[in-house]
């Protein structure tokens, strides 16, 4: 069975593993708990594209047993003792690199890098048994949206090989604003982004995503777009499959969405 692709919100740092007395992160946690568990067929492997890894060209993490990269700061001590011991997926990483190379993209590999928190935090919620082999793909440092859509398109054959492609980021990511200062422009940007993602015309969707900076409040939503670009890979890998708006909530005043294709 062909796997869908997803763009998921990965929250703030290790938010799902800290006290949350107001339940701010609960809806997102519930979404993450179900987005893989509820699939008709469990994927044989994951390929995760995180907003927290950039290289000059695309790179794949091809280690057999990656550790964790605690690339967040100022959180409680116990959040630096988290474990997520899923096996790596070197075969998927090498297959992804070959597909990208065939499409003309320079690709390198890194067997030593650990999974950053854009991978292990949401995946620890989604796959608590750590029993799905996982590979990671970097972003390209230029953050060119059209190039990342094209890279996703090149990776699409993995979907027919039992691999779930997951873009992990945040649909809104401006750390300088929150609550009342963010709510209205975040809502407007989110509505415009969702209209593009759910456009049934895949070619038009790709063109409009590549021009995401023209959306209202685009640079307010993403002063730097590394948390949005994983969406481009997921959308590119979707091919002609329609986008669905499968999650929305407000956190710290931000409207945050998740999307599924296929």
N, C-alpha and C positions, 0 to 999 in steps of 0.2 A: 504494500500500500504506500502510495506517495505521501511523504510527510508534508505538513504545512510549513510555513515559516512564521516567525514571531518577531515583533519588537516589544520588549518588556521594559518597564521601569525597574531599576534596581535599588531604589530607595536612597537614603542618605547614610553613607558609611555602613556600620554594622547595625542599623536601626532595628532590625527584627530580633536582635539578640540583646536588647537593652530594655530596661523598664520603660513602659509607655503608658503612663497612667490615664491619659486622655483617649487612648486608642487611635491616635492619629494615623499610625501605620497599619492598623488592623485590616482595612479593606485591601490594601496592596498585598499584604502578607497572604490573605485568603486567595486572592487572584493567583499569586505565585504558587501557592500550594496546589492549585488545580489545573494550571495551564498545560502541564505534561500529563498529570495523572488522569485527566479526563479525555485524552486522545483515544481514538478507536484502536490504535495500535501503538504500543510502546516503542519509541525509537531505539535502534540498536546502538546509536551514538549521538552525541551532541557536537555541533560546531558553534562556538559562541564567539561573537564579535563584541568586544567591550569598548566602551568609551574611555578606558583607562590604559590603553596600550597603543602607542603610535610608533611607527618606524618610517624610515625614509621611503621604503617600498613596503609592500605587503610582507608580512612574516607569519609563520605558523609556529605554534608551540607544539613540538613533537616528542616531548618527554614521555616516558612510560609511566612515571609516577610523580607528577608535579607536586610540589609543595604549595604553600599559600604565601602570597605577597601581601603583607599587611600595609597597604598603601593608603591608610587613613591616619589621622593625627588627632590627639587630644581626647580619645575615648577611654572608657573604663578599662582597667587592666585585663579583665576577663575576656574582653573582645579581641585581645591579642593572643588568646589561647584557643581560639576556635579551631575546629577540625572539619575538613571535608575531604575524605580520602578516596574519592573516585579515581579509578585508573585513567591514565591518559589514553589517547586514541591515535598512536603514531600513524596507523594506516590511513585514517581519515585525514590527518594533517598532510601526509604525503600526497594523497589523492587530491586534496584541495590545492596544494601547491602546483601539482601537475596541471589541473584544470585552469588555474590562473596563468601559468606559464603558456599554455596553449592559446590563451586569449591575449597574449602579448604583455602580461604584467610581470615585472621583475619580482621574484619572491625568494625570501630567505627563510631559514628555520632556526629555532632556538629551543634546545632541549633542556636548558638549565632554568629558564624563567619559571617562576611560580605563577599560579592563577591569581590575578588581581581581584579586588573586591567587587568589580563589576561582573565577575564570574562566580566566585565562591559564595558571596553573600546571597544572591537570588537563587543559585542552584542548591545551596544548603537548605533553603526553604522548599524548593520545588522537588528536589530528589534527596530527601533526608537520609535515605539508605545508601547514598553515594555509590549506586550500583549501575550507573550508565557511563560507559567510557566517554571521555570528553576531550576535545581538542579546542584550542583557541586560535583565532585569527586576529591579527592586529589591524588597526586603521593605517591608512597611508597619511603621513604627516601633513601633506598639503590639504587634506580634508576636502578634496574636490568631490562634490556630490555626484556628478555624472560618472566619474571614474569608479566610485564605490557602487553605484547602481550597475555599471558594466561588470564589475567584479562579482557582484551578486548573481548577475545573469550567467556568468561563467561557472559559478558554483552550483547552479540549479540541478545538474545531474545527481548530485549527492542526495537529493530528496527522494529519488527513486531507488536509492541504495540504503534506505532506512535511517538516514541522518537528518536530525532536526536542526535546522539553521536558526539561531537565535541572535538577534541584535539586542544588546543590553545597554541601556542608557537612560535618558530621561527626556520626555517630550518638551519639558520646560526646564531650563537650568541656568538660573541667574542667581548666584549666591549673594548678591548685594541687595536683593529685595525680598521681602516676605510680607505675608499677611495683607493688610489693606492696600499697601503700595503695589502689590503684585496682582491682585485678584482680577481686576477688570481687564488689563492688557493680556494676562495669561489666558483668560477665558476667550478673548477674541482670537488670539493666536491659535489656541487649541481648536477652535471651531474651523478656522481656515485650513489648518493642517489636516484635520480629520476629513474635511471635504475632499482634499486631494487624495488621501490614502484610500478612501472609499470610492473614488472615481472608477466606474466599471471599464473605462477605456485605458488599458494598460500603457499604451504608448503615450497618451496624454498625461497619465499619472506620472510617468518617468520624467517627462519634460517639466512638469510643474514642480515635482520634488527637486529636480536639479536647480530650479529657480526659487528655492524656498526663501531666499533673502528678500524676495519681493512681497512676502506675506505681511499683513499688518502686525506691527510690533515684533518683527522677526529678530532684530538685534537686541531688543529688550529681553526676549525669551532666551536667546542664546548669544551672549556677548562673544563667546567662542563656541563653535558648533560641535565639539568632539562628542557631546552626549546625544546629539541628533543624528550624526552620520551613520551609526549602526542601523538606523532605520533604512537608509539607502541600500545597504547590502541585503537586508531582509526583503525589501520591495523588489530589488533586482532579481533575486532568486525566485521570487513569486511568479515570474513570467506573466502569463495572462490571468492568473488567479486573482479574484477580487479581494480587496482589503476589507476587513471587518473591524469595527471599533469594539473591542472586547473588554476594555477596562477604562474607567475614569474615576477620578476622585480629586479632592483638594488636600494638599499637604502644605503646611506653612504658607497658605494662601496661594499656592501654585495649583493650577489645573494640570493634572498629569494624566496621560492616556497610554493605553497599550493596544497593539494592533496584531491581528492575525491575517495571514494570507493563505487561502486554500482550505 
